[in-house]
């Protein structure tokens, strides 16, 4: 076979070697046909071959994000986007500008504010009332486990001092019980009946806007960790993916992770299976599949809803009676997970606190005992705190550790809203990636974008250094929790390819596999660890097509979503 494209004069990290080698890479019909020294590859080259001079850059397998929310993120980019705000004042000013620029929108909807902007992480309704008194405002925070609303929004939803906290959620309150403005977890659902539905066109444009950004970061495949069964007039995200794939607008390879509604019980499984089958009948598995179920076990530590074995501390360092929120009773979780596993589907857990991790592993053990071993490839995401006695169970149960490495560092939210309220010594148990790897756990990697940036190179920096990119700070936890560059790069490529059941075609660079790859401007294996954050993606290729080129800012998405 003759090469249609030759990438030459660069470094190639195949994923099967200890590090990169100087090599050329030949592509034909969307697949890699040869990798090696020029003399070994030149036999595939003809006068018609397109030659791409890498000028010493590094080719790596395409990054695959194993936990991400692209459609939700894209919708939020097109609404009141607060992700660029750096203070409470900037967040409020952004809301005011958006409201002024969109006078006809009945609700001001958006996301991206950071809890550390506000005392206790809980902004008040009065801050919003001061700039938008006449329309409901509802803004989800950066971690998407809480929201901020104004008085008009609470009134529209009929929420008052007499409204009880819902199961699995909590309202911040003023002294007389009036909602103060911040709501956590299940309390967010109190607005579902009155908030405007997300229309199909907005969801579709949101997907394309997200894809444009993610291609620029070298991401060639992802697992969308929240594809719900739609309610009311809300767009069906699975339909959005299917339509985009049919139209040729969807360039990345997508695993759609169907959401397990914690209030719907076992009856939802039949519909989830039917939706999986509908995708399977229309698309090749390597392009789009819906064979995964997302089960959210607990909340997050910064609002004290992550399920912990130890109680949280109060502001004075005293023990409380709060151990966080489990969204399922342990026996109920075992029942659901066993049924999902028996259906041949993968379970993708949100398990952040150590008690949630224990519950998820217990559920997988029950499923294995009931159904026997299989190749469903279940995984636990986030893993902020893991008990030492649970670390070895990952390998024993063949449960993958889905790491969001960017979070494993000291930053404002960690240092002011999390660590002071956990047991002494909890920092050493935070994001124990090195310990999990040493115990034989398979590592896969994701970003949870838009909770944090989707940039894999930024996350790789943190995994190796345990500090924030470019910051002068002590590392989070002991040295033993650091990963080396190969470990985290492999997690972001072949690890995530494996969890997405794509490893036969992607995840490493070798002849016969699809030409899904990213080009990085420098050989990161030769950079000092503290300079890894300086690396950037310059090209992204999927199936032998260059879908992003930094030099020309060309993106393979419709012009309607170009900036």
N, C-alpha and C positions, 0 to 999 in steps of 0.2 A: 504494500500500500504506500502511495506517495504522500508526502506531507503537504497539507494545504497551508499550514502555519508552522513556523519554526520560531520558538523563543530561544534566543542565543545570547552568549556573552553575559551570563548571569550565574547565580547560585540557585540550586534546587534542593529543597528539603522534602524528601519523599514521604517522610513519616516512618519509613522502615529502617532508616539508618540512624546512627547516633547523632548526626548533625548534617548540615548542608554539604553538598559537593558542587564543584564547578562543572556545569553540564548544560547541554542543550536539551530542549524538549520539543518533540514533534507531535503535531495534532492532525488528524484527518477524520472527517465524518463525525465530529464532535467528541472524539475519543483520543486518548494519548496512544501513540503508536510506537514511540521510542523515547528513551531518556539515556543520555550518556555523553561521553566526550565527542567532540565534533567528528572525528573519524568514524565513530560508532553510529552516528546518526545521519551523516551526510548521504548515505545511500538512499535515504527516503526523500531527499531534497531534489526538486526539479526547478526549471526556469519559472514555473508558475507558482512556486511556493512563496507565500507572504512571509518575509523575514522581519521579526520584531527584535530590535536590539535592546536588551535589558540594561546595558551599561552598568553591570555589576550589581543590579538589584537581586532580591531574593524572591523565588517562587515557592509558595507553600500551598498545601491543599486548601481549598475554600473553607472559610470558617463556617461552622454550623451552630446556630444559637439554639440550645435545647430548652430554653424557657424564656419566652418573649411574648409581647402582646401588640403585634403590629397594627391591627385594625383599630383597636382602642387608642393606641398612640397616635395614629394618623388622624383620627377624628379629633383628638385633643389638640393636635397641631393646628387644625383648621378652626378651632373654637378659641376660647379665652385661655391662651397658653401662658402659664406663669413659670415655666421652667427656667427662664432666663433671669428671673428676679433674684436678687441677692439679699433682700431684707424685707421686713414687714411693710415698710413704707413703699418700696418698689412694687411689691405684690398688690397693695391697695391701689397704687397709681395705675398699674396695668389694668386692673379691673375697671377703673374709671375711664381710661382711654378706650377700652374695648366697648364699654356701654355707650360712650359718646359716638363711636364709629358705627355702632349697630343699633340705631334707635328703634328699629322695627322688630327686633327679636323679643319675643314675650318673656323668655327666661335668659339669663346670662349663665351659660354653662361653660365649664372648663376644668383645668386641672394643673397640677405641678407645683403648688406651694409647699414649702419645706417647714416641717414642724419646729425646727430649731430657730425659726424667725420669731417665735411667740413664746411668752412665759408658759412653762409647762407643756409646750407644744399644742396649745389650744387657743386659737384665735376666737374673737368674739363677734357676734352678729352686728354689734354697734359699729365696728370698723367698716363693715360693708354698708350698713345703713347710711353712713355719712357720705358715701359716694354714689350709691344706687338705692335710694329710698322707695322708689316707685315700682320696681319690678323684682321678681324673685331672682336671687343669685344662689347658685349651688356649684361649689368648686371642690373637686376631689384633691386630696393631698398627694404628694409625690410617691408615697408608698402604696396608695390606693386602698388603704385600710381605714380611712377616715375622710370626712368632708367638712366643709365650712359653708354655712348658709346664713343669709340675712333674715330679718324679721318677716319680710314679705314671703319668703320661701316657707318658713315655719307656718305662717298663717294659711298659705295656699294648701299645705299638706294637713292642716288641722291639728298641728302639734302644739301642745300647751304644757303648762305645769302639771296638769292632770294626766298627761300621756305617760304610761309606764315605760321603762326600758324594755325593749323587746328581748326575747331569748337570743343569746349570742351577740348582743350589742349593748351600747351604752351612750346616753346623752350627757354631755357636760351641762351643768345647771347652775343658775344663779341661786342666791340664798333662799328665795321663795319657791324654787323648783322650776322657774321659767327656763326654757332651753337657752343656754348661753351663746351658742353659735357653732360648737364643734360636736360632731357625732362620730362614733366609732363602730366599725364592723357592721353587724346586723341592723343597727339603727339607721344606716344609710338607706336601707330598703323602705323605710317609712315614706320616702319621697317618690317611690316608683310609680304610684298611681297618678301623680300629678305632673311629673316632669315630662317635657315633650319627648316623644319617641325619636330615636335616631333614624332618619330616612335612609333608604337604600343608597341613593346617590352619594350621600355624605360618607357612608361606610366604604363605598367603592373608591371614591377619591381619597379617603383616608388610607386605604391599603396601598394605593399607588404612590402617595406621598411618602409613606413609610418605606416602601420598597426602594424608592429613589435614594433615601438616606442610607439604608442598610447596605445597598450595593456599594456605596462609596466607602464602606467600612470593611469590605471584603467578604461579606456574608452571602453565601450561596444557597443555604438551606436553613430552615428554622422549624421549631415546634411551637405553634401558637398555643399557649398554655391556658387559653380561656375562649372557647368557642361555644357559647351557650345555645340552648334551644330557645328560640326567640319567643317573647311574650308580646301580645298586642300588635302594635304597628312597627315595632322595632325591626330593623333589617336583620336578616338571617346571615350571619357571617360565613356560614358554610356555603350558602348560595353565592355570596360575594366571591369567595375563592373559586368556586366552580365556574362562575361566569367569567372571571378574569383569566382563568386557565384556558377556557374555550376560545376567548377572544385573542389569546396570545399576549395579553398584558402581564400575566404572571410569569416572571422569569425565574424566580427562586423555586426550590423544591420545598414543599410544605407538608408537614404533619399537623393536622388539625386535631387539637386535644379537646374533646367534648367535655363540657362542664357537668359535673355531678351536682345537681341541686340538692342541698342538704335538707330541704323541706319536702321533697317530692317522693322520697321512699323508693322502694324497689321497682315500682311500676315504670319508672323512666328508662329502665335498661332496655326494654323492647324497642323503644323509639331510638335510643342511641345506636343500637345494633342496626336498625333499618337505615339510619342516616349513614352509618359506616358502609353499608352495602350499596347505597345509592352512589357514593363516591367511587367505590371499587368497580362498579359496573361501567363507569364512564371514563376513568383515568388510570393510567399506569401508576403503580404504587410509588415509583420513584419521582413522579411529578406531583401527585397530590393524594393523600390518604387521610382517613379519619379514624384510625385504629387505636386511639388513645383516649383515656378518660381521666380528667383532672378531679382529684379529691382533695379538698382543702380541709386539713385537719385542725388548724388553729389560726391565731392571728399573728400579731407582730409584737416584739418586745417593747418598742418605744411607747406604745399605749397600754402596755401591761396586759395584752390579750394573748401573747404567745404562751402556749401551755407548758409550764415548767414543773419539774418535780419539787423544787424548793419554792417557797412563797416569795413574792416580791417584797422589797423593803419600802418604807415610806420615806419622806423627805428628811427625816431625822435618823434614818438608818435602822429603824425598828421593823420587826417582822409585822406583816399584815396577814390577812387570811386569804389573800388573792394568789392563786396559782395559774391565772390566765384562763382562757376559754378553750375547751374542746368542743368542736362543732358536732361531734358524734360521741355517743357512749362507746367504750371500747368493744363491747360485744356487737353493737350495731355496725361499727366499722368493719369488724371481721366478717360479718354477714355480707355486706356490700362488696368488699374487696374479693371475697371468695367467689361471689357470683360474677363479678366483672372478669376475674381471672378465668373462670370456667367458660366464659363466652369467647375466649381467645384474644381479649383486648389487654392492652398495657395499662397499668395504673401509674399516673403521674401525681405524686403527693406534694402538697404544700405542707412541709413539716419544719417549723422554725424553732420551736422550743424543744428541750430535751424530752419532755413528756410526750409531745406530739411525735417525735422520732420513735420513741419506744412503742407507742400505740400503732404507728404505721408498720414497723417491723413485726410486731405481734400479729397484725392483720395479714401480712404476707406469709408469716409462718403458718397461720391457720389455713390460708389458701393453699399452700403447698401440701399441708397434711391432708387436706380434703381432695385436692385435684391432682396431686402429683407434680413432679417437676415439668417445666415447659420452657419455651423460649419467648415468653411475653415481654421480658426485659423491663420490669418495673423499676421506677426510680423515685428517689426522695429529693426534693428541691429545697434549697436555702440552708438548712442545717446550721443555724446560727449557734446553737448549743447542743452538744451531743455528749451523753454520758460515756465514760470510758468503757463501761461494760457492754455498751451497744455498738461500739466501733467494729469489733470483729464480726458482728452479725450481718453486716452488709455483704461481705464475701460469702459467708455461710448461706445466705438466702439469695445470693446472686442479685442483690438490689444495688443499683448504681447510685452513686452520690452525685447529684446534680448541683454543681457549685456555682454561686454568683460571687466570683472572686473579688470583684471591685469593692465589695462591702467589707473586706477583711482588713480594715485599717482604722486608725483613730481619726475621727472627724466629729463635728459638733454634735450631731444627733447621737452618735455612739457614746460620746464622753459626757453629755449633759442629760440625755433622756433615757439611756439604757444602762450602762455599767453601774451608775450609783444606786440603782434600784434592784440589783441582783446580788446574790450571795457573794461574799468575799472570795476571790480566786476565780470568779466566773470568766475573767478575761482569758485565762489559760485554756478554757474549754470552748472559746469562740472560734467558729469556722475552722474546725480541726482538720484541714485538708491534708497536711502532711501525715498526720496520724492515720487518717483513713487510707491514704495511699500505701503507707507502710504495712497496714493490715490487709492489703490485697483488694480493697474496694475498687471497683471500676469507676473512674472519674469521667464525668461528662460536664459540659460547661454551658452556661447561658448568662443572660444579662438582667432579665426581668424588666427590660425597657418597656415603658417609659419611667419606671421607678428610678432608674439610673441610666447613664449612657449605654448604648449598645456596642460601643467600640471595643472589640476584642483585645486590641493592643493595650488599651488602658487597663483592662481587667488582668491581662497577662502580667503587666508591671506590678500590680498589687499582689498577685499570687506569689510572685518571686520575692518581693521586698516587704510585704505586709505594711506598707505605708502608702499614702495617697500620692498620685503622680506629681512630682515636682515639689512636694512639701518636705520641710525639715522637721521630722517628728520621730518619736520612737516607734518601732514596729509593734503591731498588735500581737500580743502573746509570745510564746517562746519560739526560738529559731526552728524547732522541730516541726512547726506547723507550716513553714514555707514550702513551696513547691519549686522544683527547678524548671528552667525554661522548657525543656522537652516535655516534662510532665503536663504542664498547663497548655502548651501548644497542641499536644496530642489530645488532651481532653476536649479542646475547642474544635478539633477536626475529626480524627478517627473515633474518638470517644462519643461525640454527639452523633456522628454518622451511624455508629453501632446502635445507639439508643433509638434512632429513627429508622432502624432496619434498612439503612442505605449503604452499609459497609461493603457490599459486593460491588457497588458501582462508584462509590465516592469515599472520601475520608483520608485516602492516601493517594500518592501520585505514582502510578505504575501502568505499563502498557496494558491496554484493554479496558481501563477504567475511563469513565467520563472525564472530560477535560474541565473540571470544576476547580478553579484555583484562584489564588490572590497573589498579587505582586506587591512586595513591600520595598520601600525605597532604600533600605539598607539591610545588610546581613545581621539580623538581630542577635545571632549566636556570637558575634564578635563585639557586640556592644557591652560596656559595663552594665551591671544590673540596674544601677541607679539612673541610667540613661535610656532605658527601654521605652519610656513613654514618648521619646522623640520620634520614634518610627511611625510612618504613615503608609497607608495603602495607596498605591498609585493606579492599579488596574484590578478589575475583577472579571473573571471569565466563567461562563456557565455553558457547559456542553460545547466548548470550543468557540463560543461567541464572546467577544469583549463587550460586556454590558455596562462597564464603567471605566472611564479613562480620565484620570485626574488632570492630565495635560490639556484636555479639551472640554472637561466637565460634561462629557457626553454620557447620558443615561438612557438606557433602553426602556423608557416609559413614555407614555403619551405627553405631548407638550402641554396639555391642560393642567398638569400638576408641576410644571417647571417653575422655579421662582422668577 
